[in-house]
Amino acid sequence: MPSDASSATGTAKAAKARANVTSDIREAILRGDVVAGQRLVEADLTEQFSASRGAVRSALLELAAEGLVERIANRGARVRIVPLDEAIEIYEVRMAVEALCAAKAAERIGAAEAEELRTIGSDMRVAVAGGDIMRYRQLNQRLHQRIREISGQRAASDVLERLRAQSVRQQFKVATMPGRPQVSLPEHLAIIDAIRAGDAEAAEQAIRLHLRSVMEAMRRASEG
């Protein structure tokens, strides 16, 4: 019989394997490696991510709970399609939570963090001027992430990460709209300036204005 220690080690390894494959599949969805509505075949995922069938099945169940995947009776799983009205609702929740994070970040920010946000803003200007949309999108994500981290609001950060995952498709569509970076750049810079100045009210207002702008762009993108 295996010892308690070896049994615990095996359980820990299995848990780590499940966490790894869950993270790998999640990132593949967020990167757009698999498209909305695409079937997720357990056998294919097992081979692609060098994971056991059980780990893949567990990962798909967890991702279904996150709203990234949907399971269909007798047909397995697929990447969930998020309709526009649901995406708008997600952004409305995000607006409330991100406004809180922006206000708290303005209250907590230190000199080193203020300089980091200034650098992100400067890099955003360069990316937009050079027409580097993917670089600008990466900086956009980095900015929102750092605001959450600076805010110290861990529960809010967890909520936002899940919401971001569910609306990533609409985010990508908006980010690649012609002229969109030129619209969102000054919105992001206003957020940065308010947080760096320690103005919680202005930071909250700036991020609300930005996310309302995103929602309007989402509506226009769906009409095109």
Salt bridges, closest charged atoms under 4 A:
ASP33 OD2 - ARG31 NH2 2.59
GLU42 OE1 - ARG53 NE 3.03
GLU42 OE1 - ARG57 NH2 3.04
GLU42 OE2 - ARG71 NH2 3.87
GLU62 OE2 - ARG26 NH2 3.85
GLU66 OE2 - ARG26 NH2 2.64
GLU70 OE2 - ARG78 NE 2.50
GLU86 OE2 - ARG80 NH2 2.76
GLU98 OE2 - ARG94 NH2 2.58
GLU98 OE1 - HIS144 ND1 2.78
GLU107 OE1 - LYS104 NZ 3.94
GLU115 OE2 - ARG118 NH2 2.73
GLU116 OE2 - ARG142 NH2 3.13
GLU116 OE2 - ARG146 NE 2.89
ASP123 OD2 - ARG135 NH2 3.99
GLU149 OE1 - ARG146 NH1 2.51
GLU161 OE1 - ARG148 NH2 3.34
GLU161 OE2 - ARG164 NH2 3.03
GLU187 OE1 - ARG180 NH2 3.51
GLU187 OE1 - HIS210 ND1 2.78
GLU204 OE2 - ARG208 NE 3.58
GLU216 OE2 - ARG219 NH1 2.72
